[in-house]
């Protein structure tokens, strides 16, 4: 039973490529830039183009970062 739970947790652990896709997406989300998808295979030959869903998640985190910064500033200055 414990081994089955450990196997499930091991499958959920992110690889380096997945973390890399999230970080690149976060950077694009914070900077409000668009990634040139034609350049992804040329820049990263470690399979990053297969991790598009992690990239999009990172973009969401980047935009959420801005929303939290703006909300915290509004709360701070409108008190």
N, C-alpha and C positions, 0 to 999 in steps of 0.2 A: 504494500500500500504506500509506504513512504517512498519507495523507489519510483513508483508511478508518478507521484506528485513531483519528485525531483526531475524526472524526465520531462514533464509538462513545463516546469519552470525553465529548464534548460532550452527548450524549444522557443520560449518567449524572449530569451536573452538576445539583444541586438548585436549584430556583427559590426565590424569597423565600417564597412560600406554603408550600412543602414544609418549609423550615427553620422557619417560624413554627409549623406544625403539630407538628413535633418538639419545639420548645421548650415549647409549651403542654402537650404530653403529658408531657414531662420534669417540668414543674412539678406537674402533677397526680399523677404517679407518686411524686415525693418527698413531697408533702403528703398522699398517700393520700386524695385527694378524687375525687368523681365529677363529671364534666362533665354539665351539663344540655344534652342534644343538641338540644332544642327552641330553645335560645337561640343556638346557633352561627350559624344564618343571619341572625339579628337583629344579632348583635355584629360579624360579619365578613362583609362583602359582597364579598370578594375570592376567593371560591371555596374557602374553607377546608373546608367540609363535604365536598368531593370528595377530601380528603387524609386520610381516616380511617386508612389503613394507616400513614401517617407519624406520626399522633397515637398510635396503639397502640404503634409502635416507641419513641416518646418515653416512654410510660408504662413500658415495659420497661426503658429506660435509667434512669429515675428510681428504680424499684424496685431495679435493680442497683446504683445509687449507694448506697442504704441498706445493701444486703448487703455491699458493699465497705467501707463505713465501719464496720459492726459487726465484720466479719472483721478489719480492721486493728486495731481496739480490743482484740479478744480476743487477737490475737497479741501486741500490746504489753503488755497487763496480765497475761497468763498465762505470760510468759517467766520 
